[in-house]
Amino acid sequence: MNWQSITEQIEAATGLPFKLVSADAIAGGDINSAFRLRSVDKAYFVKLNRADLAAMFEAEFAGLQEIATTQTVRVPVPVVCGKTPQHSFLVLEQLELGRSTQASDRLLGRQLALLHQQKQPYFGWHRDNTIGSTLQLNSPSHDWLTFWREQRLGFQLKLAENKGYVGKLQANGERLCSDMAALFDNYLPQPSLLHGDLWAGNASVDKRGCPVIFDPACYYGDREADLAMTELFGGFSRDFYAAYHAVWPLDMGYDVRKTFYNLYHILNHLNLFGGGYLQQAESMTFMLLAEIH
């Protein structure tokens, strides 16, 4: 790998010299390759992917900026994104991560509630982005149910149909899209700034014990969608939820709607990673229809 083009773009973005000493691969990502670039006195975290996926990194860069501007919860500072002849790339501040504690869990809960209190007049965002490597549509809408039906649930169901996942999933998914308003009786979501992909792997703490979140798929939507995903794969503590609720309690209907929101992510996993998620998607859809009817 020839790093010259990327180091030159780091220098142009920062206005500081960066003489590369080492480039070490970092394991762990499903979607991108990751590296730590070091000079004698500085380090950066770099994501790489195909050159035609530059828009994915541009959207992530913008999402990190959007969260950072709120001054609620720390994110890695985005440095530069761009392309070389072979790759697209995203360069971020290199964070040294530590271990979470009860205090950091509580702080993250409070900070996430404050992030969710950042509003705008419509649902969606000023640009589309990705959830994993799947396109995530964010066209502005003033109606949350229409937004979720068309740009989240319906979009993933259509992708699944195109991949051959038909039958029960599509029939019940269509019914759910038609009848989902019943899940929102006496509940009116507001457009909150969401991380968008907040599972435990996308949250940590820095060496000082301050929470940090990364890999966003930002948009403005129902805050319950973010909270729901924190429960999908586990990893967030009781202290985290107690602190969140102390700032902004959740509505009683959340316990059902969290399954509704997480169906989007399970469908995305089905579309990204294959049929191992089909039964889970079908059972979640069936359970939601049983709640409605």
The 8 nearest C-alpha neighbors of each residue, nearest first, counted from 0:
[[1, 2, 3, 22, 85, 86, 4, 5],
 [2, 0, 3, 4, 5, 83, 6, 85],
 [3, 1, 5, 4, 0, 6, 19, 22],
 [2, 4, 6, 5, 1, 7, 19, 8],
 [3, 5, 7, 6, 2, 8, 83, 1],
 [6, 4, 8, 7, 2, 3, 9, 83],
 [5, 7, 9, 3, 8, 4, 2, 10],
 [6, 8, 10, 4, 5, 9, 3, 11],
 [7, 9, 11, 5, 10, 6, 12, 4],
 [10, 8, 6, 12, 7, 11, 13, 5],
 [9, 11, 7, 15, 13, 8, 14, 16],
 [10, 12, 8, 14, 9, 13, 7, 15],
 [13, 11, 9, 10, 14, 8, 79, 78],
 [14, 12, 15, 10, 11, 9, 78, 16],
 [13, 15, 11, 10, 12, 16, 9, 17],
 [14, 16, 10, 13, 17, 11, 9, 12],
 [17, 15, 10, 18, 14, 13, 9, 7],
 [18, 16, 10, 19, 38, 15, 6, 9],
 [19, 17, 38, 20, 16, 6, 39, 37],
 [18, 20, 38, 37, 21, 17, 36, 6],
 [19, 21, 38, 37, 18, 39, 22, 36],
 [22, 20, 37, 36, 19, 23, 38, 35],
 [23, 21, 36, 35, 34, 37, 24, 20],
 [24, 22, 35, 34, 21, 25, 36, 37],
 [23, 25, 34, 33, 35, 26, 22, 32],
 [26, 24, 34, 33, 23, 27, 35, 32],
 [27, 25, 28, 24, 33, 32, 34, 29],
 [26, 28, 29, 25, 33, 32, 31, 30],
 [27, 29, 30, 31, 26, 32, 33, 25],
 [30, 28, 31, 27, 32, 131, 26, 132],
 [29, 31, 28, 132, 131, 32, 48, 47],
 [32, 30, 48, 47, 28, 46, 29, 33],
 [31, 33, 47, 46, 48, 28, 34, 30],
 [34, 32, 46, 25, 45, 24, 47, 31],
 [35, 33, 24, 45, 25, 23, 44, 36],
 [34, 36, 44, 23, 22, 43, 45, 37],
 [35, 37, 22, 43, 42, 21, 34, 44],
 [38, 36, 42, 21, 20, 41, 19, 35],
 [37, 39, 19, 20, 41, 18, 40, 17],
 [38, 40, 41, 37, 20, 18, 19, 42],
 [39, 41, 38, 42, 37, 17, 18, 20],
 [42, 40, 38, 37, 39, 43, 17, 36],
 [43, 41, 37, 36, 93, 38, 35, 44],
 [42, 44, 93, 36, 92, 35, 91, 45],
 [43, 45, 35, 93, 91, 90, 34, 92],
 [46, 44, 90, 34, 89, 33, 35, 91],
 [47, 45, 33, 89, 88, 32, 31, 34],
 [48, 46, 88, 32, 31, 87, 33, 86],
 [47, 49, 87, 31, 86, 88, 50, 32],
 [48, 50, 86, 51, 52, 87, 85, 47],
 [49, 51, 86, 87, 52, 85, 53, 82],
 [50, 52, 49, 53, 87, 86, 54, 48],
 [53, 51, 54, 50, 55, 49, 87, 48],
 [52, 54, 87, 55, 56, 51, 50, 57],
 [55, 53, 57, 56, 52, 58, 128, 51],
 [56, 54, 58, 53, 57, 52, 128, 129],
 [57, 55, 59, 58, 53, 54, 89, 60],
 [56, 58, 54, 60, 59, 55, 53, 61],
 [59, 57, 61, 55, 56, 128, 60, 62],
 [60, 58, 62, 56, 61, 57, 63, 215],
 [59, 61, 57, 63, 58, 62, 77, 56],
 [62, 60, 64, 58, 59, 63, 65, 57],
 [63, 61, 59, 65, 64, 217, 60, 58],
 [62, 64, 66, 60, 65, 61, 67, 59],
 [63, 65, 67, 61, 62, 66, 68, 60],
 [66, 64, 62, 68, 63, 67, 61, 69],
 [65, 67, 63, 68, 69, 64, 62, 74],
 [68, 66, 64, 69, 65, 70, 63, 74],
 [67, 69, 65, 66, 70, 64, 71, 63],
 [68, 70, 71, 67, 66, 65, 114, 117],
 [71, 69, 68, 67, 72, 66, 73, 114],
 [72, 70, 69, 110, 114, 113, 73, 111],
 [73, 71, 110, 70, 211, 74, 210, 111],
 [72, 74, 211, 210, 212, 67, 71, 75],
 [73, 75, 212, 211, 213, 76, 67, 63],
 [76, 74, 92, 91, 77, 213, 73, 94],
 [75, 77, 92, 91, 74, 78, 63, 64],
 [78, 76, 91, 60, 79, 75, 90, 92],
 [77, 79, 91, 90, 76, 92, 12, 9],
 [80, 78, 90, 89, 77, 12, 9, 81],
 [81, 79, 89, 88, 90, 57, 56, 78],
 [80, 82, 88, 87, 53, 89, 79, 83],
 [83, 81, 87, 86, 88, 50, 84, 53],
 [82, 84, 86, 85, 87, 4, 50, 81],
 [83, 85, 86, 82, 50, 87, 4, 49],
 [86, 84, 83, 50, 49, 87, 82, 48],
 [87, 85, 50, 49, 83, 48, 82, 84],
 [86, 88, 82, 50, 53, 48, 49, 81],
 [87, 89, 47, 46, 80, 81, 82, 86],
 [88, 90, 80, 46, 45, 56, 79, 91],
 [89, 91, 45, 79, 78, 44, 80, 77],
 [92, 90, 77, 44, 78, 76, 43, 75],
 [91, 93, 76, 43, 75, 44, 94, 77],
 [94, 92, 43, 44, 42, 91, 95, 75],
 [95, 93, 96, 92, 205, 75, 44, 206],
 [96, 94, 205, 206, 93, 97, 204, 207],
 [95, 97, 205, 206, 204, 94, 203, 98],
 [96, 98, 206, 205, 204, 208, 99, 95],
 [99, 97, 204, 100, 96, 208, 203, 206],
 [98, 100, 103, 204, 104, 97, 208, 203],
 [101, 99, 103, 102, 104, 98, 208, 105],
 [100, 102, 104, 103, 105, 238, 99, 239],
 [101, 103, 105, 100, 104, 106, 99, 238],
 [102, 104, 106, 100, 105, 101, 99, 208],
 [105, 103, 239, 101, 107, 106, 102, 238],
 [106, 104, 239, 108, 242, 102, 238, 103],
 [105, 107, 103, 109, 108, 104, 110, 102],
 [108, 106, 110, 104, 109, 105, 210, 111],
 [109, 107, 243, 239, 242, 105, 111, 106],
 [110, 108, 243, 106, 112, 242, 107, 111],
 [109, 111, 107, 113, 112, 71, 72, 108],
 [112, 110, 114, 108, 113, 109, 107, 115],
 [111, 113, 115, 109, 110, 114, 243, 247],
 [112, 114, 110, 116, 111, 115, 71, 109],
 [115, 113, 111, 116, 112, 117, 71, 110],
 [116, 114, 191, 112, 192, 113, 117, 222],
 [115, 117, 113, 114, 191, 118, 112, 192],
 [118, 116, 115, 192, 114, 191, 113, 119],
 [119, 117, 191, 190, 116, 192, 120, 219],
 [118, 120, 121, 190, 117, 191, 219, 122],
 [121, 119, 118, 190, 122, 141, 189, 219],
 [122, 120, 141, 140, 119, 139, 190, 123],
 [121, 123, 219, 140, 190, 220, 139, 141],
 [124, 122, 137, 139, 219, 218, 138, 121],
 [123, 125, 218, 137, 126, 219, 139, 138],
 [124, 126, 123, 127, 137, 138, 139, 218],
 [127, 125, 124, 137, 128, 138, 58, 136],
 [128, 126, 136, 137, 135, 129, 124, 125],
 [127, 129, 135, 58, 134, 55, 216, 126],
 [130, 128, 134, 135, 133, 132, 131, 216],
 [131, 129, 133, 132, 135, 216, 134, 196],
 [130, 132, 133, 129, 30, 271, 267, 134],
 [131, 133, 129, 130, 30, 134, 271, 55],
 [134, 132, 129, 130, 131, 135, 267, 271],
 [133, 135, 129, 128, 136, 130, 132, 127],
 [136, 134, 129, 128, 127, 130, 133, 137],
 [137, 135, 127, 150, 138, 134, 128, 151],
 [136, 138, 123, 127, 124, 139, 126, 135],
 [137, 139, 123, 136, 140, 124, 127, 126],
 [140, 138, 123, 122, 121, 137, 124, 141],
 [141, 139, 122, 142, 121, 146, 138, 123],
 [140, 142, 121, 122, 143, 139, 120, 146],
 [143, 141, 140, 145, 144, 146, 122, 121],
 [142, 144, 146, 145, 147, 141, 122, 140],
 [145, 143, 147, 146, 142, 148, 180, 179],
 [144, 146, 148, 143, 142, 147, 149, 140],
 [145, 147, 143, 144, 149, 150, 148, 140],
 [148, 146, 151, 144, 150, 145, 149, 152],
 [149, 147, 145, 153, 152, 146, 176, 144],
 [148, 150, 153, 146, 147, 151, 145, 154],
 [151, 149, 154, 147, 146, 136, 148, 153],
 [150, 152, 147, 154, 153, 149, 148, 155],
 [153, 151, 148, 155, 154, 263, 147, 156],
 [154, 152, 149, 156, 148, 155, 151, 157],
 [153, 155, 157, 151, 150, 152, 156, 149],
 [156, 154, 158, 157, 152, 153, 266, 159],
 [155, 157, 159, 153, 158, 154, 160, 152],
 [156, 158, 160, 154, 159, 155, 153, 161],
 [159, 157, 155, 161, 156, 160, 162, 154],
 [160, 158, 156, 162, 164, 157, 161, 270],
 [161, 159, 164, 157, 163, 162, 158, 165],
 [160, 162, 158, 159, 163, 157, 164, 165],
 [163, 161, 159, 160, 164, 158, 270, 165],
 [162, 164, 160, 161, 165, 159, 158, 166],
 [165, 163, 160, 159, 162, 166, 168, 161],
 [164, 166, 169, 160, 163, 168, 167, 159],
 [167, 165, 168, 169, 170, 164, 171, 160],
 [168, 166, 170, 169, 171, 165, 281, 172],
 [169, 167, 281, 171, 166, 170, 172, 165],
 [168, 170, 172, 165, 167, 171, 166, 173],
 [171, 169, 167, 173, 172, 168, 166, 174],
 [170, 172, 174, 173, 168, 169, 167, 175],
 [171, 173, 169, 175, 174, 170, 168, 176],
 [172, 174, 176, 170, 171, 175, 169, 177],
 [175, 173, 171, 177, 172, 176, 178, 170],
 [174, 176, 172, 178, 177, 173, 179, 171],
 [175, 177, 173, 174, 179, 178, 148, 172],
 [176, 178, 174, 175, 179, 173, 180, 148],
 [177, 179, 175, 180, 176, 174, 181, 291],
 [178, 180, 181, 175, 176, 182, 177, 183],
 [179, 181, 182, 183, 178, 144, 184, 177],
 [180, 182, 179, 183, 184, 291, 178, 290],
 [183, 181, 180, 179, 184, 256, 291, 252],
 [184, 182, 186, 180, 181, 185, 187, 179],
 [183, 185, 186, 181, 182, 180, 187, 252],
 [186, 184, 183, 187, 252, 182, 181, 250],
 [187, 185, 183, 184, 188, 250, 252, 182],
 [186, 188, 189, 185, 183, 184, 143, 221],
 [189, 187, 221, 186, 190, 143, 220, 222],
 [188, 190, 221, 191, 187, 220, 118, 222],
 [191, 189, 220, 219, 122, 118, 221, 121],
 [192, 190, 115, 219, 118, 220, 117, 222],
 [191, 193, 219, 115, 117, 218, 118, 114],
 [194, 192, 195, 217, 218, 219, 191, 225],
 [193, 195, 217, 215, 196, 216, 197, 225],
 [194, 196, 216, 217, 193, 197, 215, 225],
 [197, 195, 216, 194, 215, 198, 130, 228],
 [198, 196, 229, 228, 195, 201, 194, 225],
 [197, 199, 229, 200, 201, 228, 196, 232],
 [198, 200, 234, 201, 202, 235, 229, 197],
 [201, 199, 198, 202, 203, 197, 234, 213],
 [200, 202, 213, 199, 198, 212, 197, 214],
 [203, 201, 212, 199, 200, 211, 213, 204],
 [202, 204, 211, 210, 212, 99, 96, 205],
 [205, 203, 210, 209, 211, 208, 97, 96],
 [204, 206, 96, 97, 208, 207, 209, 95],
 [205, 207, 97, 96, 208, 95, 204, 209],
 [208, 206, 205, 209, 97, 204, 96, 210],
 [207, 209, 205, 204, 206, 103, 210, 97],
 [208, 210, 204, 205, 207, 103, 211, 206],
 [211, 209, 204, 107, 203, 103, 73, 205],
 [210, 212, 73, 204, 74, 203, 202, 72],
 [213, 211, 202, 74, 201, 203, 73, 210],
 [212, 214, 201, 215, 74, 202, 75, 211],
 [215, 213, 201, 216, 59, 212, 196, 63],
 [216, 214, 194, 217, 213, 196, 195, 62],
 [215, 217, 195, 196, 194, 130, 129, 128],
 [218, 216, 194, 195, 62, 215, 193, 219],
 [217, 219, 124, 123, 193, 192, 220, 195],
 [218, 220, 192, 191, 190, 123, 122, 193],
 [219, 221, 190, 191, 122, 222, 218, 193],
 [220, 222, 188, 223, 224, 189, 190, 191],
 [223, 221, 224, 225, 191, 115, 220, 193],
 [222, 224, 226, 221, 225, 227, 257, 253],
 [223, 225, 227, 222, 260, 226, 221, 228],
 [224, 226, 228, 223, 227, 222, 195, 197],
 [227, 225, 223, 229, 228, 224, 222, 230],
 [228, 226, 257, 224, 230, 225, 229, 223],
 [227, 229, 231, 230, 225, 226, 198, 197],
 [228, 230, 198, 226, 227, 231, 197, 233],
 [229, 231, 233, 228, 227, 232, 226, 235],
 [232, 230, 228, 229, 233, 227, 261, 198],
 [231, 233, 230, 198, 234, 229, 199, 228],
 [234, 232, 230, 231, 235, 229, 199, 198],
 [233, 235, 199, 236, 232, 229, 230, 198],
 [234, 236, 233, 239, 229, 199, 237, 230],
 [237, 235, 239, 238, 234, 240, 104, 101],
 [236, 238, 240, 239, 241, 235, 242, 104],
 [239, 237, 241, 105, 236, 240, 104, 242],
 [238, 240, 108, 105, 104, 236, 242, 237],
 [241, 239, 243, 237, 242, 238, 108, 244],
 [242, 240, 238, 244, 243, 239, 237, 245],
 [241, 243, 108, 245, 105, 239, 240, 109],
 [244, 242, 108, 109, 240, 246, 245, 241],
 [243, 245, 248, 247, 241, 246, 242, 240],
 [244, 246, 242, 243, 247, 241, 248, 109],
 [245, 247, 244, 243, 109, 112, 248, 242],
 [246, 248, 244, 245, 243, 112, 249, 113],
 [249, 247, 244, 245, 246, 250, 243, 241],
 [248, 250, 244, 251, 247, 253, 223, 252],
 [249, 251, 252, 253, 248, 186, 254, 223],
 [252, 250, 253, 249, 254, 255, 248, 186],
 [253, 251, 250, 254, 255, 256, 182, 183],
 [252, 254, 256, 255, 251, 257, 250, 249],
 [253, 255, 252, 257, 256, 251, 258, 250],
 [256, 254, 253, 257, 258, 252, 259, 287],
 [255, 257, 259, 253, 258, 254, 260, 252],
 [256, 258, 227, 260, 259, 255, 254, 253],
 [259, 257, 261, 256, 260, 255, 262, 283],
 [258, 260, 256, 257, 262, 261, 287, 255],
 [261, 259, 257, 262, 258, 224, 263, 256],
 [260, 262, 258, 263, 264, 259, 257, 228],
 [261, 263, 265, 259, 260, 264, 266, 258],
 [264, 262, 261, 266, 265, 152, 260, 267],
 [263, 265, 267, 261, 266, 262, 268, 260],
 [266, 264, 268, 262, 267, 263, 280, 269],
 [267, 265, 269, 263, 264, 268, 262, 155],
 [266, 268, 264, 270, 265, 269, 271, 263],
 [269, 267, 265, 271, 270, 266, 272, 264],
 [268, 270, 273, 266, 276, 267, 272, 271],
 [269, 271, 267, 268, 159, 273, 272, 266],
 [272, 270, 268, 269, 267, 273, 133, 132],
 [273, 271, 268, 269, 270, 274, 275, 276],
 [274, 272, 269, 275, 270, 271, 276, 268],
 [273, 275, 277, 276, 269, 272, 278, 270],
 [274, 276, 273, 277, 269, 278, 272, 279],
 [275, 277, 269, 274, 279, 278, 280, 265],
 [278, 276, 274, 280, 279, 275, 281, 269],
 [277, 279, 281, 280, 276, 282, 275, 274],
 [278, 280, 282, 276, 281, 277, 283, 265],
 [281, 279, 277, 283, 278, 282, 265, 284],
 [280, 282, 278, 284, 279, 168, 283, 277],
 [281, 283, 285, 279, 284, 280, 278, 286],
 [284, 282, 286, 280, 285, 281, 279, 287],
 [285, 283, 281, 287, 282, 286, 280, 288],
 [284, 286, 282, 288, 283, 287, 281, 289],
 [287, 285, 289, 283, 288, 284, 282, 290],
 [286, 288, 290, 284, 289, 285, 283, 291],
 [287, 289, 291, 285, 290, 286, 292, 284],
 [288, 290, 286, 287, 292, 291, 285, 284],
 [291, 289, 287, 288, 292, 286, 255, 182],
 [290, 292, 288, 289, 181, 287, 182, 178],
 [291, 289, 290, 288, 287, 181, 178, 286]]
